[in-house]
Every structure is written in C-alpha cells, then in structure tokens.
Amino acid sequence: MNKHLIATAILGASLALSGCAEEPSQQTSQQQHLQPIDVAQVIIKPVQNWHTFTTRLEAPEEVALMPRVAGVIDHIAFKEGDNVKQGDLLFKLDARPYAAVVTSLEAQVQSAKAALSQAQSEAKRAVRLTQRKAISTEQAESRTSMLHQREAQLAALKAQLVSAKLDLEFTDIRSPIDGVISLANITKGNNVLAGQTVLTSIVSNQTMYAYFDVDERTWNSAFNDVTANDKQQVVMQKVGQRAFAHIGYIDFIDNQINAATGTLRVRARFDENEALRAGSFARIKLAASDVTEQVIVPDRAIGTDLKNRFVLTVGDNNILEYKLVTVGERYGRFRTITSGLKTGDVIAVNGPARVGPGMPIAPNQITLDTEGVAFTLSPTAQHILMAKK
C-alpha cells in the first residue's frame, strides 16, 4: 500500500513540474510568431497648400520670318534647328537688280547736285542784276523758283536712294531675335514675295511663359495678397517627368476677372535654359501664402476602407488600432493628415499591407526621412517636388 502511495505522489509531482515548464515555453513561442512591422512617430511640419494648374508653354518672342523685298533665293546660310543670334544671316536673295537701282539713283543724285549748283549760281547772279536793274523782277523770281525746284529734286532722289539701299540691304535676311530656328520652308532658287512668303519660324528659348487661369474663389482665399512684384514662386512638371523640377515665378497678374469664366489670368515666367520648348504641355504648382503646421505621414501608411481613409497606430501591448483620418495635400511620398492623428502617435509605416487592426506586432522603430521633400516654397527654395501618382 505504501509503495502505491509513493508512486502516485511521484507521478503528481512530475506532472506539476511539466505544466510549469510548458507555460513559459508557449509564451516564448507566441512571441516568436509576432509579425515584425516598421513603425515610426508621426512628423509635425509647417506646410503650404498646393494648387495645381495645367498650361502650355509660350515663348515671349516668336517670328514667322518673311522677306521685306521680293526676289529669288540665292543662298541659305543656317542649319535647320540651330540656335541663332539676332543679326545672323539666314537667307540671301539675288541682290543684282537692287544693286542696279542703287547705282542708277546714285548717278541721278550726282546729276541733280550739278543742276542744283547751276541753279544756285544763276539765283545769285539774278540778285546782283536786279540790284543794277539789269533784269526784271519776274526773271529774278523765276531763277529763285528754279533753285527751289532743284533742291526739291535732289532731296527726292536722295530719299529714293536711301530706300533703294534699304531694299538692297534687305536682300540679306537676318534673324530679328535670338532663338531656335525651324525648317526652311522655301529652298534655293525659289522666288519669294515681300511680306507674304513665310521662309521659316524662330522662337526664343532662354525664357518661357506659362499662362494659367485661377478661379476667383481660389484666388481670393489663397492668393489675394499676391502681386506680380512679389515674384511668387511656382514649380512646373513637363509631360513624361515625375518631378516638378523647373522653378519659376509669377510676373504678371491680369487686371480683371474674366466675367464669362470667373477666372483670373496669371503668367509664370521660367528663366532657364534650352530644356523648355514652346508649346509643351505642363503642370504648374502654386503654393498658398499661408503656412500651417500639420501632421505628416508616409502616403503608403494610409489605408482605404470603402469611403474612409484610416491609419494603423500602435497602442498598448503593441496592438494595432484603427484610426479614421482626413487626408490633405501630398508632398512627394508624404501626405498631411488634417484630423485623426496627433503629436506623439506611432503608426505602422507600411499601412495595412500585411497587418490589420487588433493584431499584436513586434514593432521595429524607424525614423521617417523627409530630406529632399519641399513642404513649403520660400523665395530661396530649390527643392524638387515629386508628382502625384
């Protein structure tokens, strides 16, 4: 009987020890299966609201080049698509007919000068003879009248000679502006008409304008105090680019609201290089003048639940919690949260990609890197803004 009691006691003690050993083992196993998730504390930064407008770039100077005199093209002096400077020779017309006219008029001017010299001598002689009463007053007045006619004839011929020399000069067709030249529409040997034949086109390329229309409500609420003298900065994105890499400023604001559309015409100026082309489609971003502090989170941290936006925050015991949020503007890979989060909140950086609310996690604390992202646009800002996807 005693042997059985001893065996039972030993078995009970063994089971008790086994149970004590399994409890921490199960806890360790559960911890090992927790999902490791990157978490970070939300950022608080001063931001400006951005307004986006579409536009097409325009060159401040654009010329449809036409000849000022008629003639036959003798020579083309440019390479299509090249940069040209004001005064560069582009086309040369056959100048011989105009040179002949100049030579003829120069001879006529010399003849008129000789006739004028004779008329001046006769007029002087008439004055002396009149004083001695050797000729009549009528004859003297006739010689004076002839002098005036010779002077007028010489002046007219000189004016014709100036015009002829201009026509001769215009046979050399030069660039009126700096810019990029297009194709030659008319080739060597063809006849062109003055003021009618378009030889080619030239557009300036060192500065570009971007006109866009701002609705009256937006302008009054966000930009009412902006003037052209402020040189309010804007950033621009060309088609096919992800970055708003081109920085310009407002240099013109129209003097009235368009009553038909309820918009205000505004122009941005970009003083850059040859990377911008007239006619390009572009998007303009203009920052509101007011700067406010907002909660900033990575855009990928925001999830969508039907019509709602939410963020997963880390609560007690590292359990994820569902937080309904209202999102604001996007700045590169970050977005503002206008309501739902506060200073000190810790969020799941990658959002609900692999986890959900109520799930315990193994948090991996990281720091959000906002370097290179512009949240405000100051007069000296040179940041590159990433486009919205």
C-alpha positions as CSV (number, residue, x, y, z in Angstrom):
1,M,0.0,0.0,0.0
2,N,2.8,2.5,0.9
3,K,4.5,1.7,-2.5
4,H,1.4,2.7,-4.4
5,L,1.1,6.0,-2.5
6,I,4.7,6.8,-3.1
7,A,4.4,6.1,-6.9
8,T,1.2,8.3,-7.1
9,A,3.0,11.2,-5.3
10,I,6.0,11.0,-7.6
11,L,3.7,11.0,-10.7
12,G,1.7,14.0,-9.5
13,A,4.9,16.0,-8.8
14,S,6.2,15.2,-12.3
15,L,3.0,16.4,-14.0
16,A,3.1,19.6,-12.0
17,L,6.7,20.3,-12.9
18,S,5.9,19.6,-16.6
19,G,2.9,22.0,-16.6
20,C,5.1,24.8,-15.1
21,A,7.7,24.3,-17.8
22,E,5.2,24.3,-20.7
23,E,3.6,27.7,-19.8
24,P,6.7,30.0,-20.4
25,S,7.6,27.8,-23.4
26,Q,4.1,28.6,-25.0
27,Q,4.6,32.3,-24.2
28,T,8.0,32.3,-25.9
29,S,6.6,30.5,-29.0
30,Q,3.8,33.1,-29.3
31,Q,6.3,36.0,-29.1
32,Q,8.4,34.3,-31.8
33,H,5.4,34.3,-34.2
34,L,4.5,38.1,-33.9
35,Q,4.7,40.0,-37.2
36,P,7.7,42.4,-37.3
37,I,6.4,45.7,-38.5
38,D,8.2,49.0,-39.2
39,V,6.7,51.8,-37.0
40,A,7.5,55.5,-36.7
41,Q,6.3,58.5,-34.8
42,V,4.3,61.0,-36.9
43,I,6.1,64.2,-38.1
44,I,4.8,67.7,-37.4
45,K,6.0,70.2,-40.0
46,P,5.0,73.6,-41.4
47,V,3.4,73.2,-44.8
48,Q,1.7,75.2,-47.5
49,N,-1.2,74.0,-49.6
50,W,-0.5,73.5,-53.2
51,H,-2.8,74.3,-56.1
52,T,-2.2,72.6,-59.5
53,F,-3.0,74.1,-62.9
54,T,-2.4,72.9,-66.5
55,T,-0.8,75.1,-69.1
56,R,1.2,75.2,-72.4
57,L,4.5,77.0,-72.6
58,E,4.7,80.0,-74.8
59,A,7.8,81.8,-76.0
60,P,8.0,85.5,-75.3
61,E,9.2,86.1,-78.8
62,E,8.1,84.2,-81.9
63,V,8.7,85.3,-85.5
64,A,7.2,84.0,-88.8
65,L,10.1,85.2,-90.9
66,M,9.1,86.8,-94.2
67,P,11.2,88.8,-96.7
68,R,10.9,92.6,-96.9
69,V,11.7,92.6,-100.6
70,A,10.8,90.2,-103.4
71,G,13.4,88.2,-105.2
72,V,15.0,84.8,-105.8
73,I,16.7,82.9,-103.0
74,D,20.4,82.8,-103.8
75,H,21.7,81.2,-100.6
76,I,20.5,79.7,-97.3
77,A,23.0,80.4,-94.5
78,F,21.7,78.4,-91.5
79,K,21.4,74.9,-90.3
80,E,17.8,73.9,-89.5
81,G,17.1,73.5,-85.8
82,D,20.2,75.5,-84.8
83,N,20.3,78.3,-82.3
84,V,20.6,81.7,-84.0
85,K,21.5,85.1,-82.7
86,Q,19.9,88.4,-83.6
87,G,21.6,89.7,-86.8
88,D,22.7,86.3,-88.1
89,L,22.4,85.9,-91.8
90,L,19.7,83.4,-92.7
91,F,18.7,83.8,-96.3
92,K,20.3,85.8,-99.1
93,L,18.3,86.9,-102.2
94,D,19.7,87.8,-105.6
95,A,20.8,91.3,-105.0
96,R,21.8,92.4,-108.5
97,P,18.5,94.1,-109.5
98,Y,18.6,96.1,-106.3
99,A,22.2,97.0,-106.7
100,A,21.5,98.3,-110.2
101,V,18.7,100.5,-108.9
102,V,21.1,101.9,-106.3
103,T,23.8,102.7,-109.0
104,S,21.2,104.4,-111.2
105,L,19.9,106.6,-108.3
106,E,23.4,107.5,-107.3
107,A,24.0,108.8,-110.8
108,Q,20.8,110.7,-110.7
109,V,21.7,112.3,-107.4
110,Q,25.0,113.4,-108.9
111,S,23.2,115.0,-111.8
112,A,20.7,116.7,-109.5
113,K,23.6,118.1,-107.5
114,A,25.1,119.6,-110.6
115,A,21.8,121.1,-111.6
116,L,21.3,122.5,-108.2
117,S,24.8,124.1,-108.3
118,Q,24.0,125.8,-111.6
119,A,20.6,127.0,-110.2
120,Q,22.4,128.4,-107.1
121,S,24.8,130.4,-109.3
122,E,22.0,131.8,-111.5
123,A,20.0,132.8,-108.5
124,K,23.0,134.7,-107.0
125,R,23.6,136.4,-110.4
126,A,19.9,137.4,-110.6
127,V,20.2,139.1,-107.2
128,R,23.2,141.3,-108.5
129,L,21.5,142.0,-111.8
130,T,18.3,143.0,-110.0
131,Q,20.2,145.5,-107.9
132,R,21.5,147.1,-111.1
133,K,18.1,146.8,-112.7
134,A,19.7,144.8,-115.5
135,I,16.9,142.1,-115.4
136,S,13.2,142.3,-114.4
137,T,11.9,141.2,-111.1
138,E,9.9,138.5,-112.8
139,Q,13.1,137.0,-114.3
140,A,14.8,137.0,-110.9
141,E,11.9,135.3,-109.2
142,S,11.9,132.6,-112.0
143,R,15.6,131.8,-111.2
144,T,14.9,131.6,-107.5
145,S,11.9,129.3,-108.2
146,M,14.2,127.1,-110.3
147,L,16.7,126.9,-107.4
148,H,13.9,125.6,-105.0
149,Q,12.9,123.0,-107.6
150,R,16.4,121.7,-108.0
151,E,16.7,121.5,-104.2
152,A,13.5,119.5,-104.0
153,Q,14.5,117.2,-106.8
154,L,17.8,116.5,-105.1
155,A,16.1,115.7,-101.8
156,A,13.6,113.4,-103.5
157,L,16.4,111.5,-105.3
158,K,18.3,111.2,-102.0
159,A,15.3,109.7,-100.4
160,Q,14.8,107.2,-103.2
161,L,18.5,106.3,-102.9
162,V,18.1,105.6,-99.2
163,S,15.0,103.4,-99.9
164,A,16.9,101.6,-102.7
165,K,19.9,101.0,-100.3
166,L,17.5,99.6,-97.7
167,D,16.0,97.3,-100.3
168,L,19.5,96.2,-101.3
169,E,20.3,95.6,-97.6
170,F,17.0,93.6,-97.2
171,T,18.2,91.1,-99.7
172,D,20.3,89.8,-96.7
173,I,17.6,88.3,-94.5
174,R,18.8,88.3,-90.9
175,S,17.4,86.9,-87.7
176,P,15.4,89.6,-85.8
177,I,15.7,87.7,-82.4
178,D,17.8,85.2,-80.5
179,G,16.2,81.7,-80.5
180,V,15.9,78.4,-82.3
181,I,15.2,78.3,-86.0
182,S,12.8,75.8,-87.6
183,L,12.9,74.3,-91.1
184,A,13.4,76.3,-94.2
185,N,10.0,76.4,-96.0
186,I,11.5,77.8,-99.2
187,T,14.7,76.5,-100.8
188,K,17.3,78.0,-103.0
189,G,16.2,79.1,-106.4
190,N,12.6,79.9,-105.5
191,N,11.0,83.3,-105.9
192,V,9.6,84.9,-102.7
193,L,7.2,87.8,-102.3
194,A,7.7,90.7,-99.9
195,G,5.6,90.4,-96.7
196,Q,3.8,87.3,-98.0
197,T,6.2,84.3,-98.2
198,V,7.0,82.6,-94.8
199,L,10.6,81.5,-95.0
200,T,10.8,79.8,-91.6
201,S,10.0,80.5,-87.9
202,I,12.1,81.4,-84.9
203,V,11.2,81.1,-81.3
204,S,13.1,82.5,-78.3
205,N,14.3,79.8,-75.9
206,Q,16.0,81.4,-72.9
207,T,12.8,82.3,-71.2
208,M,9.3,80.7,-71.3
209,Y,5.9,81.9,-70.2
210,A,3.2,79.7,-68.8
211,Y,-0.3,81.2,-68.7
212,F,-2.9,79.6,-66.5
213,D,-6.4,80.6,-65.1
214,V,-7.1,80.6,-61.4
215,D,-10.8,80.5,-60.4
216,E,-11.9,83.6,-58.4
217,R,-12.7,81.7,-55.2
218,T,-9.3,80.1,-55.0
219,W,-7.5,83.3,-55.8
220,N,-9.4,85.3,-53.2
221,S,-9.0,82.6,-50.5
222,A,-5.3,81.7,-51.1
223,F,-3.6,84.3,-53.1
224,N,-5.5,87.6,-52.6
225,D,-2.4,89.4,-51.3
226,V,0.0,88.2,-54.1
227,T,1.2,90.8,-56.6
228,A,3.5,90.4,-59.6
229,N,6.2,92.4,-57.8
230,D,6.3,89.6,-55.1
231,K,7.6,87.1,-57.7
232,Q,5.7,84.3,-56.0
233,Q,7.5,81.1,-56.8
234,V,5.9,78.2,-58.7
235,V,7.2,74.8,-59.8
236,M,6.5,73.0,-63.1
237,Q,6.4,69.5,-64.3
238,K,6.7,68.6,-68.0
239,V,4.9,65.7,-69.6
240,G,6.7,62.4,-69.0
241,Q,8.5,63.7,-65.9
242,R,7.8,62.7,-62.3
243,A,9.5,65.6,-60.7
244,F,8.4,69.3,-60.6
245,A,11.9,70.2,-61.4
246,H,11.5,73.6,-63.1
247,I,11.3,76.6,-60.8
248,G,9.8,79.9,-61.9
249,Y,7.8,82.9,-60.5
250,I,4.7,84.9,-61.2
251,D,5.5,88.0,-63.2
252,F,2.0,89.0,-64.5
253,I,-1.5,89.1,-63.0
254,D,-4.3,90.3,-65.2
255,N,-6.1,93.5,-64.2
256,Q,-9.6,92.0,-64.0
257,I,-11.6,88.8,-63.5
258,N,-12.9,87.2,-66.7
259,A,-16.7,87.7,-66.2
260,A,-17.5,84.8,-68.6
261,T,-15.4,82.2,-66.8
262,G,-14.9,83.6,-63.3
263,T,-11.2,83.2,-63.6
264,L,-8.1,85.4,-63.4
265,R,-5.3,85.1,-65.9
266,V,-1.9,84.6,-64.4
267,R,1.5,84.2,-66.0
268,A,4.5,82.3,-64.6
269,R,8.0,83.0,-66.0
270,F,10.8,80.5,-66.2
271,D,14.3,81.8,-66.8
272,E,16.1,78.6,-67.6
273,N,17.9,77.1,-70.5
274,E,17.1,75.3,-73.7
275,A,15.4,72.4,-71.8
276,L,12.0,74.1,-72.2
277,R,10.2,74.2,-75.5
278,A,7.4,76.4,-76.6
279,G,4.1,74.5,-77.0
280,S,4.9,71.9,-74.3
281,F,2.1,70.8,-72.1
282,A,2.9,71.3,-68.4
283,R,1.5,71.3,-64.9
284,I,2.1,74.2,-62.6
285,K,2.0,74.1,-58.8
286,L,1.5,77.2,-56.8
287,A,1.8,77.4,-53.1
288,A,-0.7,79.3,-50.9
289,S,0.9,82.1,-49.0
290,D,-0.3,80.8,-45.5
291,V,1.9,78.4,-43.7
292,T,0.4,76.0,-41.1
293,E,1.7,73.1,-39.0
294,Q,0.3,69.7,-40.0
295,V,0.8,66.0,-39.1
296,I,2.8,64.3,-41.8
297,V,2.8,60.5,-42.5
298,P,4.0,58.4,-45.4
299,D,1.4,58.1,-48.1
300,R,1.7,54.3,-48.1
301,A,0.7,54.3,-44.4
302,I,-2.8,55.4,-45.3
303,G,-5.3,52.6,-46.0
304,T,-8.7,52.8,-47.6
305,D,-11.9,51.2,-46.2
306,L,-14.8,51.7,-48.5
307,K,-15.2,55.5,-48.4
308,N,-13.0,56.1,-45.4
309,R,-9.2,56.6,-45.0
310,F,-7.5,55.2,-42.0
311,V,-4.1,54.7,-40.4
312,L,-3.0,51.9,-38.1
313,T,-1.5,53.2,-34.9
314,V,0.4,51.2,-32.2
315,G,-1.5,51.0,-28.9
316,D,-1.0,49.3,-25.6
317,N,0.9,46.0,-25.6
318,N,1.9,46.7,-29.3
319,I,-1.6,46.0,-30.6
320,L,-2.6,47.9,-33.8
321,E,-5.5,50.3,-33.6
322,Y,-7.8,51.6,-36.4
323,K,-7.7,55.4,-36.6
324,L,-10.1,57.2,-39.0
325,V,-8.3,60.2,-40.6
326,T,-8.8,63.0,-43.0
327,V,-6.0,63.5,-45.5
328,G,-4.7,66.7,-47.0
329,E,-2.1,67.6,-49.6
330,R,0.5,65.3,-50.8
331,Y,4.2,66.3,-50.7
332,G,6.3,63.8,-52.5
333,R,6.0,60.5,-50.8
334,F,4.3,62.1,-47.7
335,R,0.8,63.4,-47.1
336,T,-0.7,65.7,-44.5
337,I,-3.3,64.4,-42.0
338,T,-5.8,67.2,-41.2
339,S,-7.7,65.2,-38.5
340,G,-7.4,61.9,-36.7
341,L,-3.8,61.9,-35.6
342,K,-1.9,64.0,-33.1
343,T,1.7,64.6,-31.9
344,G,3.3,61.5,-30.5
345,D,1.2,59.0,-32.3
346,V,3.1,56.0,-33.6
347,I,1.9,54.5,-36.9
348,A,2.5,51.4,-39.0
349,V,4.7,52.9,-41.7
350,N,3.6,50.5,-44.5
351,G,0.0,50.6,-43.6
352,P,-2.4,47.6,-43.7
353,A,-0.3,45.7,-46.3
354,R,0.4,42.7,-44.0
355,V,-1.4,43.6,-40.8
356,G,-4.8,44.8,-39.6
357,P,-6.4,46.4,-36.5
358,G,-6.4,44.3,-33.3
359,M,-3.3,42.4,-34.3
360,P,-0.3,42.3,-31.9
361,I,3.0,43.1,-33.6
362,A,6.8,43.1,-33.0
363,P,7.5,46.9,-33.6
364,N,10.7,47.9,-35.5
365,Q,11.2,51.6,-34.7
366,I,12.4,53.7,-37.6
367,T,12.8,57.4,-38.3
368,L,10.9,59.0,-41.3
369,D,13.3,60.6,-43.7
370,T,11.9,63.8,-45.3
371,E,15.1,65.1,-46.8
372,G,14.6,66.5,-50.3
373,V,10.9,67.0,-49.9
374,A,9.5,70.5,-50.0
375,F,6.7,71.2,-47.6
376,T,6.9,75.0,-48.1
377,L,8.2,77.1,-51.0
378,S,10.2,80.0,-49.9
379,P,11.8,82.6,-52.2
380,T,15.1,80.7,-52.0
381,A,13.7,77.2,-52.1
382,Q,15.3,74.9,-54.7
383,H,13.5,71.7,-53.8
384,I,12.2,69.2,-56.3
385,L,8.6,68.1,-55.7
386,M,7.5,64.6,-56.7
387,A,4.4,64.3,-58.8
388,K,1.3,62.7,-57.7
389,K,0.9,59.1,-58.9
